[in-house]
Every structure is written in C-alpha cells, then in structure tokens.
Amino acid sequence: QLQLVESGGGLVQPGGSLRLSCAASGFTLAYRAIGWFRQAPGKEREGVSCNSRNDENTDYADSVKGRFTTSRDNSMNTVYLEMTSLKPEDTAIYYCAASPRNTCPAGARQSDFGSWGPGTQVTVSS
C-alpha cells in the first residue's frame, strides 16, 4: 500500500527555518517525481515545488525560489523540503505528493500526483 507521511511542521518566527520530511512506504521514492504543495486558510492549494526522480531537477514556485530547497535521501526513502527565511505568508498546511511519472511536467498541478500525505502544519508568526 502506497503511503506518504509528512513531518517537521511547527511554529517558527519570521526569518526562521524548518525542514519538512516526506517519508514513503510501499514504493520507492527515488523513481518518482515528488511534489510539495501548501494550502493556507481560506485559499486554494498551491504548488511549492516539484522534484524529478533522483533529484535530477527541481522546479520551484516564484514565491519560494531562493528560500526553499528540496532534497532526497534514497536510503531513507524520504524527501525533504528545507525552508529558510520564512514569512508569515508561508503559513499553511504542507503536503507532499508522488507522481506516477519520474519527471515533473511543466506547471505541475495537483492532478499530476496520485498519492498524497495527510499534511503538516507550518505556522510563521512572532
């Protein structure tokens, strides 16, 4: 059974950092494109990043470029989202998702991903 579980969320002050983890079971993350999405209160879910298999390429939303970085640990079957210089507008529930494909389509959308984790809350506030 394919399963994804996010962790690492929490409360952080503006300018701070967090590292989110996305652990997979039932399949090998290394062969899949992995997306990170977020949903803020009252807003639609939006894409944050899409990372192609084996970390070959990553696309980032303009709002997080230069601040967020994805990485993989294939031995742990885990993908990470390193978030720095956090802003209050980064407050949201963060989700990871696995695509049946191994590369990221241009302008990756939620419909490109078939397996989702339950999400982890990130709150940026002083």
Secondary structure, 3 states (H helix, E strand, C coil): CCEEEEECCEEECCCCCEEEEEEEECCCHHHCCEEEEEECCCCCCEEEEEECHHHCCEEECCCCCCCEEEEEEHHHCEEEEEECCCCHHHCEEEEEEECCCCCCCCCCCHHHCCEECCCEEEEECC
